[in-house]
Amino acid sequence: MSKLDVNKIRSDFPVFQDQSLVYLDSAATTQKPHQVIDAISEFYSHSYANVHRGIYNLSFKATEAYHGARLKAQKFINAKDWQSIIFTGGTTESINLVAHSWGRKNLNMGDEILITEMEHHSNIVPWQLIAEDRGAILKYIPINQDGTLDLSDLGTLLSDKTKLVSIIHQSNVFGTINPIQEIINKAKKVGAITLIDAAQSAPHDTLDVQDMDCDFLALSGHKMLGPTGIGILYGKLDIIEGMEPFMGGGDMINSVTMSKSTWNDAPYKFEAGTPNIAQAVGFGAAIDYLDQLGMQNVSEYLQDLKLYALIQLKAIEGIKVYGHTKNKSSSVISFNLQDVHPHDLAQFLDQDNIAVRAGHHCAQPVMDKLGISSTIRASLYIYNTKADIDKLCDSLVKTAKFFRGL
Ligand SMILES: Cc1ncc(COP(=O)(O)O)c(C=O)c1O
């Protein structure tokens, strides 16, 4: 029996009140509960001002709200220090920040960066850019056809040349939950810095950066009920204190003269200019919402729903599901329907108000490995029900019949 009251949860989401919608694209971005929308509206209406600078009450209130969101994020991932929480625009910006600020200082000719073939483009391209810039070499842990990582050569891929290992925690294509602990531990043995792309794991599972002992972790607020334009980069304090800024501007400085500037402390050193204040407040409200549900309950509910979805989908003739071996997967399911192009299929599903993603999911190397150009991706979240899955399956069967001329 689920500990989540899904009817109550659905009633919190305005988008489900005025339309019949089966929303199965939460891995791209989640819908927002009114608690998050209200927190943003309330903040803009009654507490809004710029942060850190104003010597007046409203600015103090805004600064307090902004800092409060940072403390919530700190608690959410169990970081030791609030100074370790850098607000960014999201996972992409967080990874680029590390590539630029850490990479420019620490990567030299012939150094190696290790990622996997399973990465989202945002955990590939920043490393390609910095590798080219610094003369470093980008290496990949391969994937198996079943959507898992092939770790058989990890011992060879990791060496004293490896300076950084950056790994996707949960695949946005296969749903695979990667054995990041094993990889972090082995990376540490060769002295490499580790970064975890938690864009897909943060919405699904409890994260504990102290337990993982990763050096960096990146996530996006909009994939876990929060607004767009806000995410975090967690970085161990001793590492981020030694890093140069990512961008220059207001707030990130200690002093500026015509010839030279000095930097503020972390995290402000990495937050140049007026930050996304209202988005941070909304993100804080999203964390409160998830905290109230309990991440363990969220995780159990989604595991259950995913298993139901997999059974129903696999029973449909012509459906091929990618990944999902050994049950180590999240509630992201990629599949194709024989003889139907994923884009056509997504349009047919849309006629029944079913929103799924069709495409390469910003993971073209994964598609290349599978020898396909795209898939349909159905991704589940706390507002989805078994009835949503049934509607998806009914619509798939109907579409299959149409394309087969039955
Ligand atoms: C695994 C993974 N990493 C990174 C990203 C990039 O996140 P954002 O676009 O919020 O920066 C995504 C987004 O889909 C993702 O799924």
PDBQT file of the ligand as one rigid body, heavy atoms in Angstrom, charges set to zero:
ROOT
HETATM    1  C1  LIG A 501      20.778  13.181 -16.853  1.00  0.00    +0.000 C 
HETATM    2  C2  LIG A 501      20.635  14.619 -17.229  1.00  0.00    +0.000 A 
HETATM    3  N1  LIG A 501      21.678  15.436 -17.072  1.00  0.00    +0.000 NA
HETATM    4  C3  LIG A 501      21.601  16.739 -17.348  1.00  0.00    +0.000 A 
HETATM    5  C4  LIG A 501      20.448  17.296 -17.833  1.00  0.00    +0.000 A 
HETATM    6  C5  LIG A 501      20.415  18.759 -18.131  1.00  0.00    +0.000 C 
HETATM    7  O1  LIG A 501      19.553  19.400 -17.250  1.00  0.00    +0.000 OA
HETATM    8  P1  LIG A 501      19.162  20.929 -17.477  1.00  0.00    +0.000 P 
HETATM    9  O2  LIG A 501      18.651  21.017 -18.888  1.00  0.00    +0.000 OA
HETATM   10  O3  LIG A 501      18.123  21.180 -16.457  1.00  0.00    +0.000 OA
HETATM   11  O4  LIG A 501      20.392  21.729 -17.274  1.00  0.00    +0.000 OA
HETATM   12  C6  LIG A 501      19.339  16.480 -18.040  1.00  0.00    +0.000 A 
HETATM   13  C7  LIG A 501      18.097  17.034 -18.611  1.00  0.00    +0.000 C 
HETATM   14  O5  LIG A 501      17.317  16.352 -19.213  1.00  0.00    +0.000 OA
HETATM   15  C8  LIG A 501      19.435  15.114 -17.725  1.00  0.00    +0.000 A 
HETATM   16  O6  LIG A 501      18.399  14.282 -17.880  1.00  0.00    +0.000 OA
ENDROOT
TORSDOF 0
